[in-house]
Amino acid sequence: MKNYCFLSLAAAVIGLGSCSKKTGDVGATKLEVRLTDAPGNYQAVVLDVQQLEVHLNDPNNPAGWQQLAISPQTVNVLDYVNGKSALLVSTDFAPGDIQEIRLVLGPNSYVVGTDNQQYALKTPSGQTSGVKLKLQNVTVPAGTTYQLLLDFDAAKSIVERGNWQPGKDKKERYLLKPVVRVVAQATLAGLRGTVMPAAARPQVLAIRSSIVGPDTVSTFADASGAFLLNGLPAGTYQVQYFPTTTAPAGQPAYKSVVRTGITIANGQVTDLGTTLLN
């Protein structure tokens, strides 16, 4: 697909079925695919969303890709944080297994930096052919409404070229190397909370120790100080707060904070309350 990039997906989750049944058929399942954001330090991050595909057969069979019904659209992912999400797909489909999933982006994605200037998000040539995520032991049950959340990490996905200088071609400043988790809202847990002062705008990391090593998910608190981390496996977490701004003169300095021993359960969003950063 010329001039398109395939968004690489960075986590395996519950999948979709493709052989869609008509509305009202017994056993039909409703699928929703939504897009949310773990924000970065930008004014806007606009993705040119073109296509969403699933693979339900042998992953080595190139004919197995099937396109879901989606209207091409541009989405400012920074509008969808702290529990908000953009609806990409809502359709009926048959229960079953899924092997792979990929999201196709068009050539018109861009970022607005803190300088209020718009910069094209250029896709590295190595990603134009697409990166596919293989899923294992993924089955969608019958008779349910199933929601998949594509959690786009703006801070990790946008890479600034080290040799770019003001005055050079704006199209050459940033590369788009998408980092996205795919999570099933119904089966996983979440963490929410508030920081004070909100002006500290901290990055928030939730770190869970696992057999294969630490599992880290991050976001940023919004302008009101609120944050939400969705799609977390159940377990015990350490939550770290790192301010990204400095306190005004005459006010106490912002400080990093670590909270430990936070246990969360499937199907629940645990509220951490207010965390003070000064």
Secondary structure per residue as TSV (DSSP state, phi and psi in degrees):
chain	resnum	aa	ss	phi	psi
A	1	M	-	360.0	101.0
A	2	K	T	-61.6	139.2
A	3	N	T	67.0	9.3
A	4	Y	-	-107.5	153.7
A	5	C	E	-121.5	145.7
A	6	F	E	-94.0	123.7
A	7	L	E	-73.0	120.7
A	8	S	-	-74.5	137.3
A	9	L	B	-107.0	136.0
A	10	A	-	-110.2	18.4
A	11	A	-	-160.7	147.9
A	12	A	-	-92.9	138.3
A	13	V	-	-146.5	-170.0
A	14	I	-	-63.8	144.0
A	15	G	-	-111.4	-164.5
A	16	L	-	-119.3	162.8
A	17	G	-	-109.8	160.0
A	18	S	-	-116.5	-33.5
A	19	C	S	-72.4	84.1
A	20	S	-	-64.7	138.6
A	21	K	-	-99.9	159.4
A	22	K	-	-70.4	152.0
A	23	T	T	-57.2	133.0
A	24	G	T	98.7	-12.9
A	25	D	-	-65.7	142.1
A	26	V	T	-64.5	132.5
A	27	G	T	87.3	-5.3
A	28	A	-	-67.0	148.3
A	29	T	E	-120.0	138.7
A	30	K	E	-90.8	129.2
A	31	L	E	-109.7	130.5
A	32	E	E	-120.3	132.3
A	33	V	E	-118.2	124.3
A	34	R	E	-125.1	157.3
A	35	L	E	-118.9	129.4
A	36	T	E	-132.1	178.6
A	37	D	E	-137.8	139.4
A	38	A	E	-97.9	102.0
A	39	P	-	-70.6	160.4
A	40	G	-	-120.6	-174.9
A	41	N	S	-88.0	70.4
A	42	Y	S	-136.9	160.7
A	43	Q	S	-79.2	-33.8
A	44	A	E	-158.4	146.7
A	45	V	E	-133.1	106.1
A	46	V	E	-106.2	122.2
A	47	L	E	-103.7	134.9
A	48	D	E	-90.7	87.3
A	49	V	E	-83.0	122.3
A	50	Q	E	-114.1	-37.3
A	51	Q	E	-161.0	147.2
A	52	L	E	-131.2	128.6
A	53	E	E	-126.8	150.8
A	54	V	E	-129.1	153.8
A	55	H	E	-122.8	117.9
A	56	L	-	-109.5	-3.4
A	57	N	S	-109.6	-161.7
A	58	D	-	-55.0	124.1
A	59	P	T	-60.9	-16.8
A	60	N	T	-85.9	-2.2
A	61	N	-	-93.0	107.0
A	62	P	G	-66.0	-16.4
A	63	A	G	-83.9	-0.6
A	64	G	G	-82.3	-7.1
A	65	W	E	-73.4	135.2
A	66	Q	E	-130.6	136.8
A	67	Q	E	-91.0	132.0
A	68	L	-	-84.6	154.8
A	69	A	-	-72.1	111.1
A	70	I	-	-142.7	137.5
A	71	S	-	-89.2	122.3
A	72	P	-	-52.2	137.7
A	73	Q	E	-158.5	157.3
A	74	T	E	-103.8	136.6
A	75	V	E	-128.9	121.8
A	76	N	E	-82.6	101.2
A	77	V	G	-64.9	-20.9
A	78	L	G	-69.7	-12.4
A	79	D	G	-79.7	-6.9
A	80	Y	S	-126.7	77.9
A	81	V	-	-130.3	166.8
A	82	N	T	53.2	49.4
A	83	G	T	96.7	-14.5
A	84	K	-	-82.2	148.7
A	85	S	-	-150.6	148.9
A	86	A	E	-92.6	128.9
A	87	L	E	-79.3	119.6
A	88	L	E	-99.3	-39.5
A	89	V	E	-140.3	136.7
A	90	S	E	-141.8	109.9
A	91	T	E	-152.8	159.7
A	92	D	E	-87.1	144.3
A	93	F	E	-156.3	162.6
A	94	A	-	-82.9	145.0
A	95	P	-	-60.1	154.8
A	96	G	E	158.1	-171.2
A	97	D	E	-94.6	158.3
A	98	I	-	-133.0	140.9
A	99	Q	-	-100.2	-39.4
A	100	E	E	-149.1	163.9
A	101	I	E	-147.6	146.2
A	102	R	E	-150.8	147.8
A	103	L	E	-113.7	132.0
A	104	V	E	-104.3	126.4
A	105	L	E	-106.8	143.8
A	106	G	-	-84.5	-173.2
A	107	P	S	-86.6	1.6
A	108	N	-	-106.7	26.1
A	109	S	-	-74.5	146.9
A	110	Y	E	-154.6	166.1
A	111	V	E	-127.4	144.9
A	112	V	E	-109.2	117.1
A	113	G	-	-78.8	179.4
A	114	T	T	-67.4	-12.9
A	115	D	T	-88.0	6.1
A	116	N	S	66.4	15.1
A	117	Q	-	-95.5	143.6
A	118	Q	E	-92.2	133.1
A	119	Y	E	-129.3	134.6
A	120	A	E	-65.3	146.1
A	121	L	E	-98.2	105.2
A	122	K	E	-88.3	135.4
A	123	T	-	-91.0	126.8
A	124	P	-	-57.5	145.2
A	125	S	G	-59.6	-28.8
A	126	G	G	-70.4	-13.6
A	127	Q	G	-103.5	-2.0
A	128	T	T	-66.6	-25.6
A	129	S	T	-83.7	-9.9
A	130	G	-	96.8	148.4
A	131	V	-	-120.1	122.9
A	132	K	-	-104.8	144.5
A	133	L	E	-102.7	122.4
A	134	K	E	-89.5	132.2
A	135	L	-	-110.2	145.0
A	136	Q	-	-124.1	141.2
A	137	N	S	53.4	45.8
A	138	V	-	-112.3	117.6
A	139	T	E	-133.7	134.9
A	140	V	E	-97.4	126.6
A	141	P	-	-76.2	163.4
A	142	A	S	-82.3	154.3
A	143	G	S	68.0	30.3
A	144	T	-	-128.7	163.2
A	145	T	E	-99.9	118.3
A	146	Y	E	-114.7	129.6
A	147	Q	E	-115.9	126.6
A	148	L	E	-108.5	135.7
A	149	L	E	-114.4	121.5
A	150	L	E	-90.2	108.4
A	151	D	E	-97.5	96.7
A	152	F	E	-82.2	126.9
A	153	D	E	-98.9	95.9
A	154	A	H	-62.6	-39.6
A	155	A	H	-63.4	-36.4
A	156	K	H	-89.0	-22.4
A	157	S	H	-84.9	-21.7
A	158	I	E	-106.9	120.0
A	159	V	E	-116.7	124.9
A	160	E	E	-87.9	132.9
A	161	R	-	-66.2	133.8
A	162	G	T	-69.3	-25.3
A	163	N	T	-98.4	7.9
A	164	W	-	-78.8	138.1
A	165	Q	-	-129.0	149.6
A	166	P	T	-53.0	137.9
A	167	G	T	101.4	-17.7
A	168	K	S	-81.1	173.5
A	169	D	-	-58.2	123.2
A	170	K	G	-61.4	-27.7
A	171	K	G	-68.2	-13.9
A	172	E	G	-102.0	2.9
A	173	R	S	-77.5	-44.4
A	174	Y	E	-119.0	143.8
A	175	L	E	-109.9	145.9
A	176	L	E	-103.0	108.8
A	177	K	-	-120.8	81.4
A	178	P	-	-58.5	133.8
A	179	V	-	-121.6	114.3
A	180	V	E	-137.3	131.3
A	181	R	E	-94.3	147.2
A	182	V	E	-114.1	121.9
A	183	V	E	-128.0	149.0
A	184	A	E	-97.3	112.7
A	185	Q	T	-59.1	-34.1
A	186	A	T	-74.8	-23.6
A	187	T	T	-110.5	-6.4
A	188	L	-	-116.9	175.9
A	189	A	E	-110.0	-178.8
A	190	G	E	-152.7	165.2
A	191	L	E	-130.6	134.6
A	192	R	E	-132.3	163.7
A	193	G	E	178.5	-174.0
A	194	T	E	-138.9	145.1
A	195	V	E	-115.0	150.5
A	196	M	E	-134.7	134.4
A	197	P	S	-71.6	146.3
A	198	A	G	-62.9	-28.1
A	199	A	G	-63.8	-13.9
A	200	A	G	-69.6	-23.1
A	201	R	-	41.8	59.1
A	202	P	-	-75.9	152.9
A	203	Q	E	-78.6	137.9
A	204	V	E	-118.6	123.8
A	205	L	E	-114.1	132.2
A	206	A	E	-109.5	119.7
A	207	I	E	-119.4	120.8
A	208	R	E	-114.7	129.7
A	209	S	E	-79.3	134.8
A	210	S	E	-136.1	177.3
A	211	I	T	-61.3	-36.6
A	212	V	T	-91.5	2.7
A	213	G	E	123.2	179.7
A	214	P	E	-62.8	140.7
A	215	D	E	-115.5	111.5
A	216	T	E	-116.6	133.2
A	217	V	E	-127.3	140.0
A	218	S	E	-133.7	160.0
A	219	T	E	-154.8	-176.0
A	220	F	E	-124.8	143.8
A	221	A	-	-68.2	145.6
A	222	D	-	-84.9	-172.3
A	223	A	T	-64.2	-21.5
A	224	S	T	-90.8	-4.0
A	225	G	S	93.5	-0.8
A	226	A	E	-87.2	150.5
A	227	F	E	-146.8	158.0
A	228	L	E	-147.4	128.7
A	229	L	E	-114.5	113.9
A	230	N	E	-105.5	165.9
A	231	G	E	69.3	35.9
A	232	L	E	-94.5	138.7
A	233	P	-	-64.1	146.2
A	234	A	S	-60.8	149.9
A	235	G	E	153.2	-167.4
A	236	T	E	-108.1	131.9
A	237	Y	E	-123.0	155.0
A	238	Q	E	-107.2	130.3
A	239	V	E	-112.5	126.0
A	240	Q	E	-116.7	139.3
A	241	Y	E	-120.0	125.1
A	242	F	E	-124.7	104.1
A	243	P	-	-57.1	142.5
A	244	T	S	-109.2	1.7
A	245	T	S	-128.4	170.3
A	246	T	-	-109.9	150.3
A	247	A	-	-70.5	146.5
A	248	P	-	-60.2	155.6
A	249	A	T	-56.2	136.4
A	250	G	T	89.9	-5.5
A	251	Q	S	-110.3	155.0
A	252	P	-	-57.9	142.1
A	253	A	-	-66.1	146.6
A	254	Y	-	-74.1	145.1
A	255	K	-	-131.7	153.7
A	256	S	-	-75.4	146.1
A	257	V	E	-133.3	141.1
A	258	V	E	-123.6	127.9
A	259	R	E	-115.6	133.7
A	260	T	E	-120.0	166.9
A	261	G	E	67.9	32.1
A	262	I	E	-94.0	114.2
A	263	T	E	-103.3	132.5
A	264	I	E	-127.2	153.0
A	265	A	-	-120.3	154.1
A	266	N	T	-56.6	140.8
A	267	G	T	76.9	7.0
A	268	Q	-	-127.9	147.6
A	269	V	E	-109.1	114.3
A	270	T	E	-86.2	128.9
A	271	D	E	-94.2	119.7
A	272	L	E	-86.3	-1.2
A	273	G	E	70.5	-150.3
A	274	T	E	-102.1	132.3
A	275	T	E	-113.1	126.3
A	276	L	E	-88.3	133.0
A	277	L	-	-112.3	18.2
A	278	N	-	-147.0	360.0
